[in-house]
């Protein structure tokens, strides 16, 4: 039956009928199975098996013995009286064991003996054993009685999971001794036989003071005991105080059986002392060599001493006759006896009669743990020829303190190094610490660095025993091998082996360092290394190898593979490809034909292409920036990688890069801007910066703003800055109509700064019609500041006005009336309901005349509200305009006049 299958009582009964040899093991396994839950729920208040054990445990906690006995009896009665609670299957074991006993065959008794000696005393099994014990008493079955009495006697002091109470065990061991006592009194001829069957089961680890039955047999006469046990240890003279001494004198058979089968030294001493006292004639002539030989095999010091005394006390057993009597091996077996006396006798015998012991036998004696036997074996071995013993055997002797010096000297002096095979040396590495210490010293003294072939160390580290070392630290073998391999070049070690072990948990770090410093690795397959890049365990070392230009060229890695790596989302792979391509490839490498121009074309396609992924664009843009002749040396990557520009300036054309300034991708625009700042004037596109001022991207507009606002400033970058004379008045004024507020503000600032070159009353009039109120108000202020008459009526000085200077064709009005005439023309010159025609060079606005007039009226009103002098100039014009037929116009003028008079009540308007 498979071990994993659950056993049933039917299975056990079938095994019992077949007298299966594993019946005892099956019963033990059956007892270890967890109890099954009942198929039907138990009635309320019912006591299951676990409940029974709980009640029994509670019963044992009571103080009086009678109370404990009564509570236990009541618990059993309550459990067994339940009709609706099925009994546990294990309870069927009692009948099964009794049936085995009744069968009384050798197989059934052997199974019972094994269960008594080894099984845990659980309910079910215990019921059967208790019934068998009672039957053994009735039937005077000495064997079963003996083993059961022994188990009752020693169980009290064992650490088991028994379910039997301590009180029950105490009762049964007292009952066993009571049975023996009655037997000794009534049938003394049977008493020794039963007593021996008990004594022979005690082991050497028995606590004899606690052994009630055993101590009564051996020391009952001392009287040193109480209800809890004996108060003395096993006496030295076990015969003097034994129970029923006359019963032992009837026959030596029981004592001979005890000596032949006992498992403890006190039991053997009891038998020997009894034989010597009661049956000395047996010791003088009836002990056969066969029995003595069998006695020598018993691991009992008393038995061995008895054997030695027997041999020494009889001329028949003189050492010179022992081989002929068949006792030669029996005496040699005493070399490992627990008795020092027996070992001494065996050593004397071996020195005189067994100098031809096989080397293997002597090697076994070195492991005995007895110093005298070890010294004997070492002395015999040292007298033998090293070459006769052989290198392998001497290697084994290195492990023993007694023979280490001899073996080490013999290996070093009696054998040439060529005679010690590599396999032998490897075995020493994986042997004991003494063997390891020797072989390390041997190699260091006999071989120069890098003299042993690399294959030796590879074989050493590949040995199956190497895997037994813990993974968290390097073993001494690994440390030695790595130190030795460090003397070889990586090429000599071999690329494949280095790669295979580069991620070894203990060897990996060292091997990776070797790979990093390698200048050549013949046979290293680039495709294999490239494949390892995608293995997380190998990635670090694989990338380091691929980045080593001494091992692989860029052509071996191939540009398509590197670009594919750059497309990966993994930042580690992308960064490697990015750096490698920057450091190691020239523009020509990006072309299949090797042409630099074609390579640059490919790079621009990678940097700007609509379908290129971001990592690839990033690389190509960085490459082109770093290799630009002007801005390349300024790039951080160029400084970090010490790059020198390799691309001609003519490759960076406006046709490629100007459209990129308006691309929707941020990285493309930033790249184009970096180049445009250096190439704007070289392209001749500085006159087109006005287009950039209308771009959606702020950074692109900033290029235009810088080019315009820095015009004429000292230190301005001439590559991307206009000169004052290059400013286009029409385009600047057109920018004031931009949809971008920042662009309008820049245009206004340019007009303010360069008014002498860009301005004029007519242009200001056009600005006044701007949809941006701030722009229109700026135009009115500028008109007043720049074109007001030189001599105003006495006391007139506009607030914040600067000294007027006529520049070019933009001069001041001659007098106030001239300014008023200009304003009249602005207002009356626009017929209501018609669009204003575009003035010279200006962009035509789609704006109705009435709307334009109303805006101008509002702007001059706003400035008049701020400046009383201007209000005095403009009020008459507004007054005249109140006669307009257009309702909106005359109303605006009338409202403006009211506001001006309210703002300047003391000023005549």
C-alpha positions in Angstrom: 0.0 0.0 0.0 1.4 3.4 -0.9 2.5 5.5 2.1 0.2 8.3 1.1 -2.9 6.2 1.2 -5.0 6.2 4.3 -5.1 2.9 6.2 -8.3 1.3 7.5 -8.9 -1.5 10.0 -9.8 -3.8 7.1 -6.3 -3.1 5.6 -4.7 -4.1 8.9 -6.8 -7.3 9.2 -5.8 -8.2 5.7 -2.1 -7.7 6.5 -2.5 -9.7 9.7 -4.1 -12.7 7.9 -1.2 -12.6 5.4 1.3 -12.3 8.2 2.9 -9.4 6.4 6.4 -8.5 7.6 5.5 -4.8 7.7 2.4 -5.3 9.8 3.9 -3.5 12.8 4.8 -0.4 10.7 1.3 -0.4 9.2 -0.3 -0.4 12.7 2.1 2.5 13.8 1.1 4.5 10.7 -2.6 3.8 11.4 -2.3 5.2 14.9 -0.6 8.3 13.6 -3.5 9.1 11.2 -5.7 12.0 12.4 -9.1 11.1 13.7 -11.9 11.4 11.2 -14.9 13.6 11.9 -18.1 11.6 12.3 -20.3 11.5 9.2 -23.4 12.6 11.2 -23.4 15.4 13.8 -23.2 14.1 17.3 -26.1 14.5 19.6 -26.1 17.5 21.9 -24.0 16.8 25.1 -22.3 13.7 23.5 -18.7 13.0 24.3 -16.4 12.3 21.4 -13.0 10.7 21.5 -11.2 14.1 22.1 -13.7 14.8 24.9 -12.9 11.5 26.5 -9.2 12.3 26.5 -10.0 15.7 28.1 -12.0 14.0 30.8 -9.3 11.5 31.5 -6.7 14.3 31.8 -9.0 16.1 34.2 -9.3 12.9 36.2 -5.5 12.7 36.6 -5.4 16.2 38.1 -7.3 15.1 41.2 -5.3 14.6 44.4 -6.3 11.2 45.8 -5.6 7.9 44.0 -9.1 6.7 44.7 -10.5 9.9 43.2 -8.4 9.6 40.1 -9.4 6.0 39.6 -13.1 6.8 40.1 -13.0 9.8 37.8 -11.2 7.8 35.1 -13.7 4.9 35.4 -16.6 7.3 35.2 -15.2 8.9 32.1 -14.8 5.6 30.3 -18.3 4.4 31.4 -19.8 7.6 30.1 -18.0 7.3 26.7 -18.7 3.7 26.2 -22.4 3.9 27.2 -23.2 6.2 24.3 -25.1 4.4 21.6 -25.1 7.2 19.0 -21.4 7.9 19.2 -19.3 5.5 17.1 -16.1 4.2 18.6 -12.8 5.4 16.9 -11.5 2.9 14.4 -8.3 2.4 16.5 -10.3 0.7 19.2 -10.5 -2.3 16.9 -6.7 -2.8 17.4 -7.2 -4.5 20.7 -9.0 -7.5 19.2 -6.6 -7.5 16.3 -3.6 -7.8 18.7 -5.2 -10.4 20.8 -5.9 -12.4 17.7 -2.3 -12.2 16.7 -1.2 -13.4 20.1 -3.7 -16.3 20.0 -2.3 -17.3 16.5 1.1 -17.7 18.2 3.1 -18.0 15.0 6.7 -16.7 14.6 5.5 -13.8 12.4 2.6 -12.8 14.7 4.9 -12.8 17.8 7.6 -10.8 15.9 5.0 -8.1 15.0 3.9 -8.0 18.7 7.4 -7.7 19.9 8.1 -4.8 17.6 5.0 -3.0 18.6 5.7 -3.5 22.3 9.3 -2.1 21.9 8.6 0.8 19.6 4.9 1.9 19.3 3.5 4.8 21.2 1.1 3.7 23.9 -2.1 5.1 22.5 -5.7 3.9 23.2 -6.7 1.0 21.1 -3.2 -0.4 20.9 -2.9 -0.1 24.7 -6.1 -2.1 25.2 -4.6 -5.0 23.2 -1.2 -4.9 25.0 -2.8 -4.9 28.4 -5.0 -7.9 27.6 -2.0 -9.7 26.1 0.0 -9.0 29.3 -2.7 -10.6 31.4 -2.8 -13.6 29.1 1.0 -13.9 29.2 0.8 -14.0 33.0 -1.9 -16.7 32.9 0.0 -18.8 30.3 3.4 -18.2 31.8 4.6 -16.8 28.4 8.1 -15.6 29.5 9.0 -13.8 26.3 5.9 -11.7 26.0 5.8 -11.1 29.8 9.4 -10.0 29.7 9.2 -7.5 27.0 5.9 -6.0 28.3 7.2 -5.8 31.9 10.3 -4.0 30.6 8.2 -1.5 28.6 6.0 -0.8 31.7 9.1 -0.3 33.8 10.9 2.2 31.5 8.0 4.0 29.9 7.6 6.3 32.9 11.0 7.9 32.1 10.6 8.3 28.3 9.4 11.4 26.5 6.6 10.0 24.5 3.1 11.1 23.4 1.5 8.2 25.3 -2.2 8.4 26.2 -1.9 6.0 29.1 -1.8 7.6 32.5 1.3 7.5 34.7 -0.7 5.8 37.5 -1.6 2.9 35.2 2.1 2.4 34.3 3.1 2.5 37.9 0.5 -0.1 38.7 1.5 -2.4 35.9 5.2 -2.4 36.7 4.5 -3.1 40.4 2.2 -5.9 39.2 5.0 -7.3 37.0 7.4 -7.4 40.0 4.7 -8.9 42.1 4.2 -11.7 39.5 7.9 -12.4 39.5 8.0 -12.4 43.3 5.2 -14.9 43.5 6.8 -17.0 40.8 10.1 -17.1 42.7 8.4 -18.2 45.8 6.0 -20.7 44.2 8.0 -22.0 41.2 11.6 -21.1 41.8 12.8 -23.1 38.8 10.9 -20.8 36.4 11.8 -17.5 38.1 15.3 -17.1 36.4 13.8 -17.7 33.0 11.2 -14.9 33.5 13.6 -12.6 35.2 16.1 -12.9 32.3 13.4 -12.1 29.7 12.9 -8.8 31.5 16.6 -8.0 32.1 17.7 -8.6 28.5 15.6 -5.7 27.1 17.2 -2.9 29.2 19.6 -0.7 27.2 22.7 1.1 28.3 20.9 4.4 28.5 18.5 3.0 31.1 18.2 5.0 34.4 18.6 2.0 36.6 17.6 3.8 39.8 14.2 4.4 38.3 13.9 0.8 36.9 11.6 -0.8 39.5 11.5 -4.4 38.1 15.1 -4.5 37.0 16.5 -3.2 40.3 14.4 -5.6 42.3 15.8 -8.5 40.3 19.4 -7.4 40.8 19.3 -5.5 44.2 16.1 -6.5 46.0 18.2 -7.6 48.9 19.6 -4.1 49.6 16.2 -2.9 50.8 17.0 0.6 49.6 13.8 1.4 47.9 10.5 3.2 48.6 7.2 3.4 46.7 8.7 5.8 44.2 11.9 3.8 43.3 15.3 2.8 44.5 17.5 5.1 46.5 20.8 3.6 45.3 22.5 3.0 42.0 23.3 -0.4 40.6 25.6 -2.1 43.1 29.0 -3.3 42.0 28.2 -6.8 43.2 25.0 -7.6 41.5 24.8 -11.2 42.9 25.1 -10.4 46.5 21.7 -8.7 46.8 19.7 -10.4 44.0 16.2 -11.7 44.7 15.7 -15.4 45.1 19.4 -16.4 44.9 18.7 -20.1 45.3 16.6 -20.0 42.2 19.6 -18.9 40.1 21.7 -21.8 41.2 19.5 -24.5 39.6 20.9 -24.0 36.0 23.3 -21.8 34.1 21.1 -21.8 31.1 19.2 -18.6 32.0 22.4 -16.7 32.8 24.0 -17.9 29.6 20.9 -16.7 27.6 21.1 -13.4 29.4 24.8 -12.9 28.6 24.1 -14.0 25.0 21.2 -11.6 24.4 21.3 -8.7 26.9 21.6 -5.1 25.6 23.1 -3.4 28.7 26.3 -3.7 30.6 24.7 -4.1 34.0 22.7 -7.0 32.8 25.9 -8.6 31.3 27.7 -8.1 34.7 24.8 -9.7 36.5 25.0 -12.8 34.2 28.8 -13.0 34.5 28.9 -12.6 38.2 26.2 -15.2 38.6 28.0 -17.7 36.4 31.3 -17.1 38.3 29.7 -17.6 41.7 27.2 -20.4 40.9 28.7 -22.2 37.9 32.5 -21.9 37.9 32.8 -25.3 36.3 31.0 -24.0 33.2 33.5 -21.2 32.9 36.3 -23.8 33.2 35.4 -26.2 30.6 32.0 -25.8 29.0 32.5 -22.5 27.1 32.9 -23.4 23.5 34.9 -21.2 21.0 31.8 -20.6 19.0 30.0 -19.1 22.1 33.1 -17.1 22.9 33.3 -15.8 19.4 29.7 -14.7 19.5 30.3 -13.0 22.9 33.1 -11.0 21.3 30.6 -9.5 18.9 28.5 -8.1 21.7 29.1 -4.3 22.3 29.3 -4.7 26.1 32.4 -3.9 28.1 31.6 -6.5 30.8 31.1 -9.2 28.3 34.4 -8.4 26.7 36.2 -8.3 30.0 34.7 -11.7 30.8 35.9 -13.0 27.5 39.4 -11.8 28.1 39.5 -13.2 31.6 38.3 -16.5 30.2 41.0 -16.6 27.5 43.7 -15.6 29.9 42.6 -18.0 32.6 42.8 -21.2 30.5 45.9 -22.6 28.8 43.6 -24.0 26.2 43.0 -20.5 25.0 46.7 -19.4 24.7 47.1 -16.7 22.2 49.1 -18.9 19.9 46.2 -21.3 19.7 43.4 -18.8 19.1 43.8 -18.7 15.3 43.4 -22.5 15.2 40.4 -22.4 17.5 38.7 -19.9 15.2 38.9 -17.1 17.7 41.4 -14.9 15.8 38.8 -12.5 14.4 36.9 -12.5 17.7 39.9 -11.2 19.5 40.6 -8.6 16.8 37.1 -7.4 17.2 38.0 -6.4 20.8 40.3 -3.7 19.3 37.1 -1.5 19.3 35.7 -2.8 22.6 34.3 -0.2 25.1 36.5 -2.0 27.6 40.1 -0.6 27.9 41.1 -4.0 29.4 39.7 -5.9 26.4 41.4 -3.4 23.9 44.8 -3.9 25.7 44.5 -7.6 25.3 43.5 -7.3 21.7 46.4 -4.9 20.9 48.9 -7.3 22.5 47.5 -10.1 20.5 47.5 -8.1 17.2 51.1 -7.0 17.7 52.2 -10.6 18.1 49.9 -12.5 15.8 48.2 -10.0 13.4 50.9 -7.8 11.8 49.4 -8.7 8.5 46.2 -6.8 9.1 44.9 -5.4 5.8 45.4 -1.6 5.4 41.7 -1.1 5.1 41.1 -2.8 8.4 43.7 -0.6 10.0 42.1 2.5 8.5 38.8 1.5 10.1 40.6 1.2 13.5 41.7 4.8 13.1 38.1 5.8 13.3 37.4 3.9 16.5 37.7 6.9 18.8 40.0 5.0 21.2 43.4 6.5 21.5 45.2 3.2 22.2 43.7 1.4 19.3 44.3 4.4 17.0 48.0 4.5 18.1 48.4 0.8 17.4 46.9 1.1 13.9 49.0 4.2 13.1 52.2 2.4 14.3 51.5 -0.6 12.1 50.7 1.6 9.0 53.9 3.7 9.4 56.0 0.5 9.1 54.6 -0.2 5.7 55.9 1.0 2.4 54.2 4.2 1.1 54.1 2.8 -2.4 52.6 -0.4 -1.1 49.9 1.6 0.6 49.3 3.7 -2.5 48.6 7.4 -2.9 44.8 7.1 -2.6 45.1 5.3 0.8 47.7 7.7 2.1 45.3 10.5 1.1 42.7 9.0 3.4 45.3 8.8 6.2 45.7 12.6 6.0 42.3 12.9 7.8 43.5 11.3 10.9 45.7 13.1 13.5 47.6 10.0 14.3 48.7 9.4 10.7 48.6 12.8 9.1 52.3 13.6 9.5 53.3 10.2 8.1 50.9 10.4 5.2 51.9 13.9 4.2 55.6 13.0 4.3 55.0 9.8 2.3 53.0 11.6 -0.4 55.6 14.4 -0.8 58.7 12.2 -0.7 57.7 8.8 -2.1 55.7 10.0 -5.1 56.6 12.3 -7.9 54.0 15.0 -8.5 53.2 13.4 -11.9 52.1 10.3 -10.0 49.5 12.2 -8.0 46.6 12.5 -10.5 44.4 15.5 -10.8 41.5 13.4 -9.7 43.4 12.5 -6.5 44.2 16.2 -5.8 40.5 17.1 -6.4 39.4 14.5 -3.9 41.7 16.0 -1.3 40.1 19.4 -1.9 36.7 17.9 -1.1 37.9 15.8 1.8 38.4 16.7 5.4 39.9 19.9 6.6 43.3 18.2 7.1 43.2 16.9 3.5 42.3 20.3 2.2 45.1 22.0 4.1 47.6 19.5 2.8 46.6 19.7 -0.9 46.7 23.5 -0.8 50.2 23.5 0.6 51.3 20.8 -1.8 50.2 22.6 -4.9 51.7 25.9 -3.7 55.0 24.2 -3.0 55.2 21.8 -6.0 53.7 24.0 -8.8 54.5 27.5 -9.9 51.7 30.0 -10.6 49.8 29.1 -13.7 51.7 25.8 -14.1 48.8 23.5 -13.6 46.4 23.5 -16.6 43.3 25.7 -16.4 41.3 22.5 -16.9 42.3 21.3 -13.4 40.7 24.3 -11.7 37.6 24.1 -13.9 37.2 20.4 -13.0 37.7 21.3 -9.4 34.9 23.8 -9.4 32.7 21.6 -11.6 32.8 18.7 -9.1 29.4 17.6 -7.9 30.6 18.0 -4.3 31.1 21.7 -4.9 27.3 22.2 -4.9 27.1 21.1 -1.3 28.6 24.3 0.0 26.3 27.1 1.2 25.5 29.7 -1.4 26.1 32.7 0.9 29.9 32.6 1.2 32.8 31.4 -0.8 34.2 28.0 0.3 37.9 27.5 0.9 38.0 25.4 -2.3 36.5 28.3 -4.3 38.8 30.8 -2.7 41.9 28.7 -3.6 40.7 28.0 -7.2 39.8 31.7 -7.9 43.2 32.8 -6.5 45.0 30.3 -8.7 42.9 31.2 -11.8 43.7 34.8 -11.3 47.2 34.1 -12.5 45.8 33.1 -15.9 44.7 35.5 -18.6 41.0 35.5 -19.4 41.8 34.2 -22.8 43.6 31.2 -21.3 40.6 30.4 -19.0 38.2 30.5 -21.9 35.3 32.7 -22.9 32.6 30.1 -22.7 33.5 29.0 -19.1 33.8 32.6 -18.0 30.4 33.4 -19.4 28.8 30.3 -17.9 30.0 31.2 -14.4 29.6 35.0 -14.6 26.4 34.9 -12.6 27.5 32.2 -10.2 26.3 33.3 -6.7 29.8 33.0 -5.2 32.2 33.1 -8.2 30.3 35.6 -10.3 31.8 38.9 -8.9 35.4 37.7 -9.4 34.7 36.3 -12.9 33.0 39.5 -14.0 36.1 41.5 -13.0 38.2 39.2 -15.1 35.9 39.7 -18.1 36.0 43.4 -17.6 39.8 43.6 -17.8 40.0 41.1 -20.7 41.9 42.5 -23.8 41.1 39.5 -25.9 38.8 36.5 -25.6 39.2 34.2 -28.6 36.1 32.3 -29.3 33.7 34.7 -27.7 30.6 34.6 -29.7 29.2 38.1 -30.1 25.7 36.8 -30.9 25.7 34.9 -27.7 26.7 37.9 -25.7 24.1 40.0 -27.4 21.5 37.5 -26.5 22.5 37.6 -22.9 21.7 41.3 -22.8 18.0 40.3 -22.5 18.7 37.9 -19.5 18.4 39.9 -16.3 21.0 37.8 -14.6 23.6 38.3 -17.3 22.7 41.8 -18.5 25.3 43.7 -16.5 28.3 41.6 -17.6 27.0 41.3 -21.2 26.7 45.1 -21.6 30.2 45.5 -20.1 31.6 43.0 -22.6 29.8 44.6 -25.6 31.1 48.0 -24.5 34.7 46.8 -24.5 36.2 47.9 -27.8 39.1 45.5 -27.4 36.7 42.6 -27.6 34.1 43.7 -30.1 34.0 46.4 -32.8 31.0 48.5 -33.6 30.7 46.7 -36.9 30.3 43.4 -35.0 27.6 44.8 -32.8 25.9 46.4 -36.0 24.1 49.7 -36.1 20.6 48.1 -36.6 21.0 46.1 -33.4 22.2 49.1 -31.5 19.3 51.2 -32.8 16.9 48.4 -31.9 18.3 48.4 -28.4 17.9 52.1 -28.3 14.2 51.6 -29.1 13.7 49.5 -26.0 11.7 51.0 -23.1 14.2 49.6 -20.6 16.3 52.6 -19.6 19.4 50.5 -19.0 19.4 49.1 -22.5 18.5 52.4 -24.0 21.3 54.2 -22.2 23.9 51.7 -23.2 23.0 51.9 -26.8 22.8 55.7 -26.6 26.3 56.0 -25.1 27.9 53.4 -27.3 26.6 55.0 -30.5 27.7 58.4 -29.4 31.2 57.3 -28.4 32.1 54.8 -31.1 30.3 55.5 -34.3 31.0 58.1 -37.0 28.3 59.4 -39.4 29.5 57.1 -42.1 28.7 54.1 -39.9 25.0 54.9 -40.2 25.0 54.3 -43.9 25.1 50.8 -45.5 27.4 52.2 -48.1 29.7 53.8 -45.6 29.1 57.3 -47.1 29.1 60.1 -44.5 26.5 62.2 -46.3 24.1 59.2 -46.5 24.8 58.5 -42.8 23.9 62.0 -41.8 20.7 61.8 -43.9 19.8 58.7 -42.0 20.6 60.4 -38.7 18.3 63.3 -39.5 15.6 60.9 -40.5 16.0 59.2 -37.1 16.0 62.6 -35.3 13.0 64.1 -37.1 11.1 61.2 -38.6 7.4 61.1 -37.9 7.4 57.4 -37.1 10.6 57.2 -35.0 10.2 56.3 -31.3 11.2 58.8 -28.7 14.4 56.9 -27.5 15.7 56.7 -31.1 15.0 60.3 -31.7 16.7 61.3 -28.5 19.8 59.4 -29.5 20.0 60.8 -33.0 19.3 64.4 -31.8 22.0 64.1 -29.2 24.4 62.7 -31.8 23.8 65.5 -34.2 24.1 68.1 -31.5 27.4 66.7 -30.3 28.8 66.5 -33.8 27.8 70.0 -34.8 31.0 72.0 -35.5 29.8 75.0 -33.5 27.7 73.9 -30.6 29.1 70.3 -30.4 31.9 71.1 -28.0 29.5 72.9 -25.7 27.3 69.8 -25.2 27.6 68.0 -21.8 27.8 64.6 -23.6 30.7 65.8 -25.6 32.5 66.9 -22.5 31.7 63.7 -20.7 32.6 61.3 -23.5 35.4 63.6 -25.0 33.7 63.7 -28.4 35.1 65.7 -31.3 32.6 66.9 -34.0 32.6 64.7 -37.1 29.7 66.3 -39.1 30.2 69.2 -41.6 28.2 72.4 -40.9 26.7 72.3 -44.3 24.7 69.2 -43.3 22.6 71.2 -40.9 20.4 72.9 -43.5 17.4 75.2 -43.0 15.3 73.0 -45.3 15.7 70.1 -42.7 15.4 72.0 -39.5 13.2 75.1 -40.1 10.0 73.0 -40.4 11.0 71.1 -37.2 10.6 74.4 -35.3 6.9 74.1 -35.8 6.7 70.3 -35.0 4.3 69.2 -32.4 6.9 67.0 -30.6 8.8 68.8 -27.9 12.1 67.0 -28.4 12.1 67.7 -32.1 11.5 71.4 -31.5 14.2 71.6 -28.9 16.7 70.0 -31.2 15.8 72.3 -34.1 16.1 75.3 -31.8 19.6 74.3 -30.6 20.7 74.2 -34.2 18.8 77.2 -35.3 20.4 79.5 -32.7 23.7 78.6 -34.2 22.7 78.7 -37.9 20.0 81.3 -38.2 22.1 84.0 -39.8 24.1 81.5 -41.7 20.9 80.2 -43.2 19.8 83.7 -44.0 16.7 83.0 -42.1 17.2 85.8 -39.5 14.8 87.9 -41.5 12.1 85.3 -40.9 12.1 85.4 -37.2 8.8 87.2 -37.3 7.3 83.8 -38.4 8.6 82.2 -35.2 6.9 84.9 -33.1 3.6 83.4 -34.2 4.6 79.8 -33.3 2.5 77.9 -30.8 5.5 76.7 -28.8 6.8 79.1 -26.2 10.4 78.2 -26.7 10.2 78.8 -30.4 8.7 82.2 -29.8 11.5 83.0 -27.4 14.0 82.5 -30.2 12.2 85.2 -32.1 11.9 87.5 -29.1 15.6 87.2 -28.3 16.5 87.9 -32.0 14.3 91.0 -32.0 14.7 92.4 -28.5 18.5 92.0 -28.3 18.9 94.0 -31.6 21.6 96.6 -31.1 22.6 95.3 -27.6 26.3 94.8 -26.8 27.3 91.2 -26.4 24.3 89.8 -28.2 24.7 86.5 -30.1 25.2 87.7 -33.7 24.3 84.2 -35.0 20.7 84.6 -34.0 20.2 88.3 -33.3 19.0 91.0 -35.8 20.8 94.3 -36.2 18.8 97.5 -35.7 18.9 98.3 -39.3 17.5 94.9 -40.1 14.3 95.5 -38.2 11.3 95.6 -40.5 8.8 98.2 -39.4 5.9 96.7 -41.3 6.5 93.3 -39.8 7.0 94.7 -36.4 3.8 96.6 -36.5 2.1 93.6 -37.9 3.1 91.6 -34.8 1.1 93.9 -32.7 -2.0 92.2 -34.2 -0.7 88.7 -33.1 -3.1 86.4 -31.4 -0.2 85.8 -28.9 -0.2 88.4 -26.1 3.5 87.9 -25.5 4.2 88.6 -29.1 2.1 91.8 -29.0 4.0 92.9 -26.0 7.3 92.3 -27.7 6.2 94.2 -30.7 5.1 97.2 -28.6 8.5 97.1 -26.8 10.3 97.1 -30.1 8.4 100.1 -31.3 9.1 101.9 -28.1 12.8 101.1 -28.3 13.3 101.8 -32.0 10.5 104.3 -32.6 12.8 106.6 -34.5 13.4 103.8 -37.0 10.0 102.2 -37.0 7.5 104.8 -35.9 5.4 107.6 -37.5 2.1 109.3 -36.8 0.4 107.4 -39.6 1.6 104.0 -38.2 0.5 105.0 -34.7 -2.9 105.9 -36.1 -3.1 102.4 -37.5 -2.1 100.9 -34.1 -4.9 102.9 -32.5 -7.4 100.6 -34.3 -5.9 97.4 -32.7 -8.3 95.0 -31.0 -5.9 95.0 -28.0 -6.8 98.0 -25.9 -3.3 98.1 -24.4 -1.8 98.4 -27.8 -4.2 101.1 -28.9 -3.6 103.1 -25.7 0.2 102.7 -26.2 -0.2 104.2 -29.6 -2.1 107.2 -28.3 0.5 107.8 -25.6 3.3 107.4 -28.0 1.6 109.9 -30.4 1.3 112.4 -27.6 4.8 111.9 -26.3 6.6 111.7 -29.6 4.5 114.1 -31.8 3.1 116.7 -29.4 3.9 120.3 -30.5 7.3 121.8 -29.3 5.6 124.8 -27.8 2.4 124.2 -26.0 0.3 127.1 -24.4 1.9 128.4 -21.3 1.7 126.0 -18.4 1.1 123.0 -20.5 3.5 120.1 -19.8 2.0 116.6 -20.3 2.6 114.3 -17.3 5.6 111.9 -17.8 6.4 113.4 -21.2 10.0 113.1 -22.3 11.9 115.6 -24.4 10.8 115.3 -28.0 13.3 114.7 -30.7 12.3 114.5 -34.4 13.9 111.5 -36.1 13.7 111.0 -39.8 10.2 111.7 -41.2 8.5 111.5 -37.8 8.6 115.1 -36.5 6.5 116.8 -33.9 3.3 118.7 -34.9 4.0 122.4 -35.4 1.3 123.4 -33.0 -1.8 122.2 -31.2 -4.0 122.9 -34.1 -1.9 120.6 -36.3 -2.4 117.8 -33.8 -6.1 118.5 -33.7 -6.2 118.4 -37.5 -4.5 115.0 -37.4 -7.1 113.7 -34.9 -10.0 115.2 -37.0 -8.6 113.4 -40.1 -8.5 110.1 -38.0 -12.1 110.5 -37.1 -13.8 112.3 -40.0 -11.6 110.5 -42.6 -13.3 107.2 -41.9 -16.8 107.2 -43.5 -19.3 105.3 -41.3 -20.1 101.7 -42.4 -17.0 101.1 -44.6 -13.9 99.0 -44.0 -10.7 100.8 -43.7 -8.3 100.2 -46.5 -4.8 98.8 -45.6 -2.3 101.5 -45.3 1.2 101.3 -46.8 2.7 98.0 -46.0 0.2 97.2 -43.3 -2.0 94.2 -43.0 -5.6 95.0 -43.9 -8.0 94.7 -41.0 -11.5 93.5 -41.6 -12.9 96.2 -39.3 -15.9 98.5 -39.8 -15.2 102.3 -39.8 -17.6 102.9 -37.0 -15.9 100.4 -34.8 -12.5 101.8 -35.6 -13.7 105.4 -34.8 -15.3 104.3 -31.5 -12.0 102.6 -30.4 -10.0 105.8 -31.2 -12.5 107.9 -29.4 -12.2 105.7 -26.3 -8.4 105.7 -26.5 -8.0 109.5 -26.7 -10.6 109.8 -23.9 -8.6 107.4 -21.7 -5.4 109.3 -22.2 -7.3 112.6 -21.7 -8.5 111.3 -18.4 -4.9 110.7 -17.3 -3.4 113.9 -18.8 -5.3 117.3 -18.5 -3.1 118.9 -21.2 -4.0 116.2 -23.7 -7.6 116.6 -22.6 -7.5 120.3 -23.5 -6.1 119.4 -26.9 -8.6 116.7 -27.8 -11.8 118.1 -26.2 -12.5 120.5 -29.2 -12.2 117.6 -31.6 -14.6 115.4 -29.7 -17.0 118.4 -29.4 -17.0 118.8 -33.2 -17.5 115.1 -33.6 -20.7 115.1 -31.6 -22.4 116.3 -34.7 -21.8 113.0 -36.5 -24.9 111.4 -38.1 -23.8 108.0 -36.7 -25.6 107.5 -33.5 -22.8 105.4 -31.9 -20.1 107.9 -32.8 -21.7 111.1 -31.5 -22.8 109.3 -28.4 -19.3 108.1 -27.7 -17.9 111.6 -28.2 -20.5 113.2 -25.9 -19.9 110.6 -23.2 -16.2 111.1 -23.5 -16.5 114.9 -23.0 -18.7 114.4 -19.9 -16.0 112.1 -18.4 -13.2 114.5 -19.3 -15.0 117.5 -17.7 -15.7 115.4 -14.6 -12.1 114.3 -14.4 -10.7 117.9 -14.8 -13.3 120.2 -13.3 -10.9 123.2 -13.1 -9.5 122.9 -16.6 -11.2 124.8 -19.4 -12.1 122.3 -22.2 
